[in-house]
Amino acid sequence: MTKTKIKYRKLPFLLLALFLGYFFIKSINNSLFFNRRDRINFIIYGQQATFYSLGLEDKVNYLISFPADVKIKIPGGYRYYRVGALGKLVSLEKKPEIFRKAFSLATSSFLDYYFYPSNNSRIYFNDKDSAGGGNFSWQLFLSSPSNANFFDRLFLWIQMVSKKSQHFVIIKPDTNLIKGDRVFSEEDFAKTYLGYFYDKAYRIEKHNVQITYTKSYITAKAVSDLIEGNGIRVVDIAQKSENPGNCRVIEDKAGIFSRTAKNLAKFFDCNLEKGKTELSDIILILGKKEGEWEVN
């Protein structure tokens, strides 16, 4: 066999190695190891759905346990669902993003990651409240289905493995009894804890936002409350009659996009654009995403 043929046979393996190397470097560069944040919010769903907010700068950590029998509002027109049945809904709809949207709306925060059981069609029941924390196994973060990549999983595991319940400020969710059901009160919760889980960078940039919607003011207001809970001021909510089209985040400033604009576009999965704004630094055009965040 000639040297030329040997080289050609090795070429596919070389290209594969280059591709894997590129993917590895890109993944780790985009991970939490190299993109440090002031605060990270995530949920571990199971018998006790638990929201964690890690303060990487101020070292203040929060924990909220949502009992299985409590009902929370689910964006997307699903109305209220028991927390214990949320996994079943995700399984039926095949939309794990429901976890992120539901608990973001409930806590008025940008939920970064969610972890849930492989068999998420199970419906949970409970007759007492309990606080999570303290069982952060390697398998939980590395094997559970999640929107986190490997390096983000590893980063979170390193952060959590030594933490116990006493390392968290435990927040009890506010609930109201409505027709015999325990219903989580987003309004009461926001009055007390609005701004607890935001990233300090948004307050430093001080960019404000205008939201435009097509159909539902209630949905736009819920999105507004979510954004303000992250320390970003909303100065206007306006209805537009034109075809909604794709979701867009428009910023009226020369140069690179602000962190506020980039994170809004990332969280709501919108196109990021430069353009003219009048009332605000940034415009969030909900477009077709309005349906995904629909609340009643």
Buried (B, 14 or more C-beta within 10 A) or exposed (E): EEEEEEEEEEEEEEEEEEEEEEEEEEEBEEBBEEEEBBBBBBBBBBBBBBBBBBBBEEEEBBBBBBBBBBBBBBBBEBEBBBBBBBBBBBBEEEBBBBBBBBBBBBBBBBBBBBBBBEEBEEEBEBEEBEBBBEEBEEEBBEEBBBBBBEBBBBBBBEBBEEBEEEBBEBBEBBBEEEEEEBBBBBEEBBEEBBEBBBBBBBBEBEBBBBBBBBEBEEBBBBBBBBBBBBBBBBEBBEEEEEEBEEBBBBBBEEEEBBBBBBBBBEBBEBEBBEEEBEEBBBBBBBBEBBBBBBBE
